[in-house]
Amino acid sequence: MKLLIVEDDLLTAEVVRDSIDWKELGIHETVMVHNAAGAKKIFEEDTPDIVLCDIEMPKESGLELLKWVRSEHYTSEFIFLTNHENFHFVSLALEYTAIGYLTKPLNIEKIKIAVLKAAEKINLKNELHRYSEYGQYWLNNKRLILENFWRDLLFNKITPEPSVIEYEATKRNLSIDLKGHYRLVLVSVIKSENQGTSWDDSSFEYILTKISSEVILEELGLENVIFYVTDRNYYVSIIVSGVVTDQQIKERCEAFINTCKKYLRRMVACYISGTGKLKTLAESRRKLEEVDQNNFILRSKVFFEGDTDLLNFTGQYAPDIGTLREMFEKGEKLKIVNLIKNDLELLVAKNSLDASTMYSIHQDFMQIVYAFLYTKGIQAHRLFSDPLSKQLNHSANNSVFDMMKWVHFISTRTIDYVEEVKKSESIIDKAKQFIYEHYMEDITRNDVAASVFLTPEYFAKLFKAETGIVIKDFINQCRIGRAKELLLNSDISISEIAFQVGFDNFSYFSTVFKKITGVSPQIFRKEVGE
């Protein structure tokens, strides 16, 4: 194999070249240049297999060189050297399939490991060229096949029996240490933490899994990293194989949390299972998720499976119902929000906020709101039937942030609508508009009341008080008014006109028409029309 060193610092380049026995690594030719232009010339003369490349170089950077190499369809493996840890550099390097990223001061052993990894990848690729078409297909789909195996194992689609696991691994032609020891790392990000950012879901998934693999597994591949989503969370399950001490895995997770804070600006919790066989992974995932569902407080932390004492949830919460009712009556939206906010902060300070407590807060507050609306004759289930209300209600228990967003929304809508009902003119105007738009349909008092979120009984009283007539008569007045227009300005039959304006019975139409106009439809058309 041929290795190319691209480094603008001559001393650094010579140290790298002279400090390693390249033949021991399978490298039989090494070439050294000091800029991207020199590297391009080497590519055009005799393509190198592996490139050790500095990122920061004058005129043209190592990343720009890599882009050119890929645009020219060269498949050389790139290992980057740099003075600075920069996630933007890492992201671009991964995008153009670099295999390694090493920071200076250089560690010769790490360079050797990276070169060996690149050489192994090249050898495997070359070997597969000699294999059948099936072998090439398997290589192209290896990551997907292995990812699906882990996903099936984690979610119990593969029965956790050693014989079944062995059968599934063999069937998929996977080389997995069936008797080895594994542990699971569960990464958790609450969904609402990603709202209002520039990351869309697919970009967030890609970056989160890439960082998980690179920092926690210390690998660039994604074969052992499984991303999935629940109503509340983005999760990444990372399968760690081999001997890794508790301290090592904890340090990696802490580094991962700091990386997410710095580059993604997200609070991430990491949960680490104990070491076990393959058959234990699904149960470990379930247990770690269960702990996470109760963790609303300690988000940027690392937890081991037995650290349940750190999440010692013993909180009991009962809202001050009397005070909240009084605040709703007075229309004190801000005070309501602050009361719930203060109660939540107190529970957080006592480390007493878990899923059960969040659920209780949600249910108790909703009960107070519904009871208050009932006393005002307002149908709460209709007032909160729109998509936004349903969405906020569904996600309220996900986090303190989501709970406060829901409390603010439901308090504001409740009090604002009660105030609107007090100004009955606007409510009656809305009801009339609904009647004007739907009088030709089979609408009733209940339908009109529902359009303004009021109970039929309360709305009927309000409508009669404001208009002086009952709803049924107002609907019939609208219908007869339109019927008169059609009788005078069209040749449509009277029975068809009756149907068009909302009457399914011609006799009843004639009765109502005569009651309102004093004459029958036939006489009205004949006499008034003339």
N, C-alpha and C positions, 0 to 999 in steps of 0.2 A: 504493500500500500504506500501511497505518496501523501505526505503531510506538508501543508503550507502554513507558515507562520507569518501573519500580517501584523506588524507592530512598529509604530513610528519611533519608539524609543529603542535605539540600537542596543544598549546595555541589557534591557529587559529581554529583548528578542534572543540575544546570545545566551543569557542565563537559562531561558526556557529550552533552547536548542541543546545546550551542553550539559544540562543537569539530568537528563533522562536517557536511559538506554532504550532507544526507539525500536531497535530490532527485537528486543524482548517483548514489545507490545505489538509486534507484527508490522512495524513501519520500516520500510527498506529504503526510503528516500525522503529527505527533509529539505525544504526550500524556504528561504527567508526573504521577504520583501518589506518595505517600510511605508507603503501607501496603497490606496485602493487601485490606482492606475497600474502599479506594478503587479498587483494581484490579478487584475483582468488579463494582463498579458500572459501570465502563467496559465490561466484558465484556457486561453485561446490556443496555447502551444500544447499543453498536456494537462488535462483536468486532474486536480488533486482529489484524493478521496476524502481527506479530513482537513478542515481549516481551523487553526487557532487564530482568532482575530480580535484585535483591540476595537472597542466601539468608538471612542473619542479619538479621531485622527483629523489632521488638517485637510481642507478642501473637500474630502468626501469621507463620511463616517463608515464604520463597519456595518451598520444597519443598511445604509445605502448600497454598499457593496453586496450585501446579502440579497436585497431586492433585485439588483441587476442579475446576480447569479440565478435566482429563481425565474426571472423573466426570460433568461436565455436557456432555461430548462436543464441546467446542471443540477445534479442530485447530491453533490458533496455535502457531508455532514459538517455543520458549523458549531464551534464552541467559542463563546464570546468571553473576552477579558475586559474588565473595566475598573475604574477607580471608584465608581459611585453605584450604590444600590438605587435604582430608579425603576419603579413599577412600569412606567411608560415604555422604557427600553425592554423590560422583560416581556411585556404584552406584545410589542412588535416582533421581538425575536421569536416568540411562540407562534405568532401568526405566520411567519415565514419558515416555520419548522426548524428552528435551531434546536440542537440536542442538549446544549449545556450553557451555563451562564455563571462565570466565576469572577469574584471580586478580588481586587488587589488590596494589600500585598499578596502576591501569588503564593499558593501552597502547591508545591511540586506533586505531593501525593494526590491532591484533588485533581490536578491536571492529568496525572496518569490514569486515575479512575475514569475521568470523563472521556479520555481518548480510548481506553479499553471498551467503554460502553459504545462509543461510536463505531469502533472496529467490529465489535460483536454484531451490531445492527447491520453493518455493511456485509459481513460474512453471511449472515442469515439471508439478507436480500439476494446475494449472489447465489447462495445455495438453492434458494427457491426458484431461481431462473432455470435451474436444471430439473426442477420437479414438474409434475403434471399441472394441467390447468386447474385442477381441484386444489392443489397446494397453493397456487397463487390466489385463488379465491379465498381460501382459509386465512391467508396472511392479511388480505384486505379487510376481512371481516372479523379478525381475531378479537379486536377490542370490543366490538359489539356483542360477539358471542360470549366473551368472558363477563362483560357488564351484565348481560341478561341472566347469566348463571348466578352471579352474586345477587341480582335483584330478586330472582325467583327464590333463592335461598333465604334472603332476609325477610321476604314477605310470605313465607310458608307455602309457596307454590311447589317447592321441593320439600317433601317430608323430611324432618330432621332425624333421619335414621342413617347411620354410616353406610349401609349397603345401598340405600337409595341415592345418597349423595355421590357415592362412587360410580353408580350406574349412570347418573346424569352427567358427571364429569367425563366419563369414558365416551358416552354417546356424542358429546359435543367436541370430543378430541382435545380436551384441555389437560395441560400438564399442571396439576394442582397437588400440593402436598396434603394428601388426605389424612395423614396422621400428625400433621404439624400443629403448632399452637398459633392461635389468632386472637386478636382483640379488635373491638369496634370503637371507632371514634365517631360520635354524632355531633355534627355542627348544626347549630340552630340560629336562624335569623327570623325575627317576627316580621310578617309581611308588611305591616304598616310602616316599618322602618325604611322600606324602599319606595314609599309613595312620595310623589313630588320631586323625584330626582331625574337625572338624565339617563339612568339605566332602564332599558326595557327588560322584560322578563328573560328573553333569550340571551341578551348580553350579560345580564346579572348571573344567570346560570353558568355561562361559559367562564366568566372571570372567577366566580366563587369556586367552581370545581378545579380550575387551573391552580389557583392559589392553594387550595386544600391539598392537592397532589404534590405541588412543589415544596410546600413548607412542612406539611405533616408527614407525608411519605418520602419526601426528598427525591421525588421522581417527576418527570415531565409527562409521563403517560397517564391516562385516565381509566385504565382497566379496573382498578380497585376502588373507584370513586363513583358512588351512586347518588344522583340528585333526584329529589322528589318533593312534591308540594302537598300540603294539607290546607284546610281552611285558614289556619292561623299562621303557618310557618313555611319558610323555605328550609329544607333539610338536605344535608349531605352526609351520607354514611360512608366512612372510610375504613376499609378492611386492611388491618396492619398484620403482616405475617412475620414470622421469625422472632428472634429474641430482641426485644426492645424494653428497656427498663422503665419503671414508672416515672422516674425523673426525666429520662430522655423524652418520653412521649408528652409529659407535662410541659417541658421547655418548648417543644415544637408547637404545641397548642397555644402557649402563651405568645410565641412569636407570630403565629397565625392570627390571633386576636388583635395584636398590635398592627399587623399588616392591614387587616380589614379596617381598623380604625383610621389608619393613615391614608389608605388609597381608596377605599370604598365608603369611608365615613359611616360605618355600620357597627352596631353593638352586636357582638357574636358570643354565644355561649357554647362551650365545648364540653362534652360528656364522654368519659373514657370507661369502657367496660373492663372487667377482669380478663385474664388470659384463659382461653378455653379452646375446645375443639370446634370444628366447623359446625357441628350440630347445635352449638349454643348461640350462634350469631343472631338468629331470628329472635330468640327470647331476650337477648341483650338489647337489641334494637327496641323492642317493646318496652322494656323496663326504663331505658334511657329516655325514650319519648314521654313516658309517664311522668318522670321527674321533671322534664322540661315543661310539660303542660302546667305544672304548678309553680314554675319559676317566673315571676313577674318582676323580680327585684334585681337579682344578682346576674345581670346579663353578660357582662364582659369578664367572665370567670371560667375557670377550668374545674370540672368536678369528676371525681372517680365514682364508680358505681356504688361504693359504700358510703359516700359522703352525704347521706340523707340528713345527718344532724345539722349540716349547714343550711338546709332548707327546712327548718323546724317550724312548720306551719301549724299554728294553734289558734289562728284568729277567728273571732266571732264578731259579726257585724249586724247591728240592727239600726236602721235609719231613724232619725228623729222625725217621726211621721207628723206629729202636730206642728212642728216648726216648718216642715216642708209644705204642708197644706196651707199654712198661713202665708208663706212666701208666694205660693201659686195664686192665692186669692188676691194678694196685693200686686201681682205681676212683677215680682222681683227676680227677674231672670238671672242677673249676675250673682245675687246672693245664693240662689239655688246651686249654681255651678260651683261657687266657692265653697259652699258647705260640703258638697260631695268631694271636691278636690282636697279639702282639708282632712276629711275622713280617710281618704285613700292615702294621703301622705302620712297620716298617723299609723295606719296599718303597715305601710312600707317601713317606717322607722322601727316598728316593733317586730319586723320580719314575720308578719302575720297575714300576708296577702297570698292566697292560693286560689286555685281554680274554683273550689267550692264557695269561697268568700266572694269572688268576682261574680259568680252566678247569682248568689243571694242579693248582692247589691243591684244587679241588673233586674231581677224579678221584683224585688221590693219597690224599686223606684218606678218601674213600669206600672205596678199595681196602684201606686199613689197617683200617677198621672191619669190612669184610666178611671179611677174613682172620682177624681176632680172633674174630668170631662163629663162623666155621667151626670154629675150634679148640674152641669150647664146644658144638658140636653144634647151634647155633641157625641157622635158615634166615633169613638177612638179608632176602631179597626178600619174605618173608612178614611179618617184623617191621615193615618199612617200606612196607607195601602200603596203609595207610589214606590217606584224602584229604589230611590235614594234612601227613603225611610227603612225599607226592608234590608238594604245593604248595610246601613249603619247599625241597625238592630242585630243583624246576624254576626257582625264582627265585634260587637261591643265587648265581649268577654276575652278578646284576644290579648289586650294589653291595657295598661293604664291610659295610654294615649288614646286608644280606640274607645275606651269607656268614657273619657272626658269629652271626646268629640260627639259621642251619641247623647250624653246628658245635655250638652250645650244645644244640640240640634232639637231634641225632643222638647226641652223646656221652652226654647224660643218659638217653635211652631205651636205648641200648646197655648202659651200666653198670648201670642199674636192673634191666634184664631179666636180665642175667647174675646179679645178686644174687638175683633171684626164683627163678631156676632152681636156685641153690645151696640154697634152701629148698624142696626137692623136694616137700614136702607140698602147698604151694600150687599147684604146677604139676600134680601128680597130681589134686588136687581139681578144677582147671579141666578137665582131660582127662575125668574121670569125669562132670562136669556136661555136657560135650559129648556123651558117650556116652548119658547119660540122655535127652538131648533129641533124639538122632538114631538110637538103636538100631534103630528100625523102618525105617530107610533102609538102603541097600546101602553101609554104611561099612566102611572097612578100617583097618588100622594106620596107613597113610599119611595118611588123613583126620584121624584123631585127633591124630597128631603135628603135622600142619599147623595144627591149631586152637590149639596152644601154641607154634608157631614153631620146633619142634625137628626135627632130621633123624629119619627113621623108626628108624634103627639106634640112635641115642643114646636116643631116647625109649623104645624097647622095653626096653632095659636098665634105664633109670630106673624104668619102670612095674613091671617084674618085681621089682626090688629093693625097691620100696616096698609092693607089694601081695601079692607071693608068687605071682601068677599072670600068665599072658601076656595080652596085650590081647584076642586073639580069644576066649579063654575068658570074660573079663570081659563082653565084648559079649554072648556067648551066654547068660551068667547073667542079664543084664538082660532079654533077650528071653524066656527061659523063665519068669522071674519074672512078667512081664506076662501070658504065656500062661496060667499057672496061675490068675491072677485071672479071666481071661476064661472059662476052662473052668468055674470054680466059680460065677461070678456072671452068666452070660449063656447064651443059647440059640444063640449063633453057632456055625456049623459049625466042626469042627476044622480043615478046610482053609482056611477064611476066617481063623481065628485065626492060623494059621501065616503067612499073607500079611500080616496086620496087624502082627505083631511082627517082620517083617523077613526071613522065609524065603520064597524063591520056589520051593522044592522041598519038597513035603510029606514025602517019604521022609526027606530030610535033617533036617527038623524033628523027625520021630518019633525018629530016631536020637539027636539031641542031647538031646531031652526025656528019653528013657529013660536016657541016660548020666548026666544031672544028677539026675533024680528017682528012678531005679530002676524006673520003670514007664512004660508007653506012655501017650500022651495019652488014649486011649479008657478004659483002666482007671482012670487018675487021676480022670477026670470021673465015672465010674460009682461007684468005691469011696469016694473022698474026698468026693464030692458027697453020697453017702448018709449 
